[in-house]
Amino acid sequence: MIQTAASEPSGKTMTFEEYVLYQGEPGIRYELFRGHLEPMTTPTGLHTSICEFIASRLQRHCAAQRLPLVAKSTVGVRTEEDTSRIPDVVVCSRELWERLCARPGAGILDTGETPLLVVEVVSEDWRRDYVRKRAEYAMVDISEYWIVDPVRQRVWVLSDPQSENSYERVEFQSGDQLVSVQFPQLELTVDTLLSPPLVEDVIREEQTQLQQARQETEQARQEAAQAKQQAERERQRSERLAAYLRERGIDPEAL
């Protein structure tokens, strides 16, 4: 997640409850770290593209597998009493999402509302994602945490937050197929993840394939209908021929 190193003035603290209802400067999002607001800078184009692709890919995967899950961006996750993070992508149950939508204030999963997966795309302040947030997400028992690092060209999949190292880590690099513990059937390469296609292009390709499938289905339907009509014509022709022969005293079965 991209952030500035600066925080709100020292000495001025904010509770989590105040943060949920806080309205800062227009266009600026804030995380809360131990009572202090941390403004988040505008992400780069690549950062945005990666985040949108991951969210879209996970949404399609959950839908295709009929999983009762939602994948969202800009959803907060409370990690300590007065600390709340905004991962780049969050996957949680539909029940938690509906509960979040039903209450006022910022969209934040509170204590005990644990997502299955959080994703952070590394920014210049890499220590925040690799060290601080890693510890926080493990502390609230988030089952899986991806660290996507476009600079180092790698992806860490962290799982099992109960291990002695807070998370078990598996590193994936260029050429590797990503393996997710929570989503073992997910097909996603590191190269695609780090240099993703535009979601709009993916949707257009899906629409093209859907249109082609519909055309092929319609063509097959028409061919089946034509074959049925031809078979019916042949049957009627045979019946007429049999009737003609019987009129002349010839048994068609004897032929």
CORWODA-V180647 format. One record per residue. N is the residue number from 1. PSI is psi in whole degrees, 0 to 359 (none if undefined). Layout:
n = <N,N>
psi = <PSI,PSI>
//
This chain:
n = <1,2,3,4,5,6,7,8,9,10,11,12,13,14,15,16,17,18,19,20,21,22,23,24,25,26,27,28,29,30,31,32,33,34,35,36,37,38,39,40,41,42,43,44,45,46,47,48,49,50,51,52,53,54,55,56,57,58,59,60,61,62,63,64,65,66,67,68,69,70,71,72,73,74,75,76,77,78,79,80,81,82,83,84,85,86,87,88,89,90,91,92,93,94,95,96,97,98,99,100,101,102,103,104,105,106,107,108,109,110,111,112,113,114,115,116,117,118,119,120,121,122,123,124,125,126,127,128,129,130,131,132,133,134,135,136,137,138,139,140,141,142,143,144,145,146,147,148,149,150,151,152,153,154,155,156,157,158,159,160,161,162,163,164,165,166,167,168,169,170,171,172,173,174,175,176,177,178,179,180,181,182,183,184,185,186,187,188,189,190,191,192,193,194,195,196,197,198,199,200,201,202,203,204,205,206,207,208,209,210,211,212,213,214,215,216,217,218,219,220,221,222,223,224,225,226,227,228,229,230,231,232,233,234,235,236,237,238,239,240,241,242,243,244,245,246,247,248,249,250,251,252,253,254,255>
psi = <135,130,162,159,340,154,181,161,136,147,333,112,165,138,164,319,323,321,320,325,3,136,104,205,142,135,0,130,151,141,160,125,107,46,354,137,137,107,144,132,167,128,159,168,318,318,312,317,317,314,314,320,315,313,315,318,319,323,314,322,314,321,316,325,2,43,136,57,158,146,122,156,165,32,131,156,119,127,340,182,311,43,132,126,161,88,161,324,139,135,124,174,155,324,315,319,316,324,319,317,338,352,155,169,189,150,94,132,122,180,131,348,76,124,161,330,139,148,133,131,123,138,197,323,72,332,329,316,320,328,296,307,328,316,319,316,325,322,327,12,40,123,326,140,122,134,110,117,97,333,311,358,53,163,129,131,113,129,174,71,353,358,165,341,17,321,145,136,135,128,137,137,182,133,347,153,125,138,118,135,317,331,72,339,0,128,111,127,155,320,317,321,320,339,71,153,160,138,324,321,322,316,318,318,319,319,321,315,322,318,319,319,320,318,318,321,318,320,317,323,316,318,320,321,319,318,321,317,319,318,322,321,319,320,315,321,318,320,319,319,318,319,321,317,318,325,333,15,19,129,115,331,339,345,none>
//
